[in-house]
Amino acid sequence: MFWISLGQMAVMASFILIGLILVKVKVLDQGSSKILSKLENSIFIPALAMGTFITNFTREKVGIAWKLLLFSFAVLLVVIPIAILCARLATGSDYIRKIYTYGLSFANFGFMGFPVVAALFPQYNMYYMIFTLPLWTLIYVWGVPSLLMSDGNEKKGIASKLKALVNPMFIAMIIGAIIGICGIKIPDFALNVINTCSECMSPIAMIITGITFASISLKKVLSDLSIYFVTLVRLILIPLLFGGIYILCVKLFSLDIPEYYFACMICSLIMPLGLNTVVIPAAYGRDTSVAAGMALVSHVLSLITVPLMLMLFGF
């Protein structure tokens, strides 16, 4: 698994490098990431979600959904206080503290997590998507509005936050779940379109990451020690903590926790810090140098830490 996951991370790193080079040689500009992000969020990720649920969301598997959601919420209840505490230790700046809190609370479980799970654990694709639903929900109702947009001129209420949940990915999951559980037959060409779009998700996500990294000042990034502290917590300490808790529960207390619960949890926790900390503040004209540095350092180090964590936990 170490070499398989290392190979997969190397493939993803290659696409990140492609995105970076395309900007450096002026084939693409920084604005290209916005267009690609719209394609990613409106077509490619929804296609992956729909295709996964069409294939896997059967009547036999419906019963596990609510238990997996509760498990995900329980993990969040522990992760978020850790994130808030570590962010306070890392910096005295209120703005940077919110950036760190978001990054530690929500790893790149989407752009990075979906392709890794699809490549290494395809049998857990649907479970992973269900597991991440509480994460997406909290991102929309708390993470983005309260941490990344809190200084904006527009104050969003509960209704507008909940409205954000009605997005292409959630709609695609619902449609896929209905088709899957009802056993509705759809034409082969439609399935081919969905599957082809799904295959675009991973490379486009990594190219977007490379485009984002192209504007980062390495000198400024490498001199900020707080970035390394936050990255260490995100990539190593949090996964080790939850992996240790899981192993203790299974070994010491003999709890019957399915392996796919553990796989979903670990895959969501070992990913690098997400890119929302760069993309969203940038849209409001704020300084993104620390956020971009945090994303860059964590993504580079994750090329090694992700395979190591998977090997350590016996996958």
Secondary structure, DSSP 8 states (H G I E B T S, - for coil): -HHHHHHHHHHHHHHHHHHHHHHHTTSS-TTHHHHHHHHIIIIIHHHHHHHHHHHH--HHHHTTHHHHHHHHHHHHHHHHHHHHHHHHHH-S-HHHHHHHHHHHHSBSTTTTHHHHHHHH-GGGHHHHHHHHHHHHHHIIIIIIIIIISTTSS----HHHHHHTT-SHHHHHHHHHHHHHHHT----HHHHHHHHHHHHHHHHHHHHHHHHHHTT--HHHHHT-HHHHHHHHIIIIIHHHHHHHHHHHHHHTS-----HHHHHHHHHHHSS-B-SHHHHHHHHTT---HHHHHHHHHHHHHHHHHHHHHHHHTT-
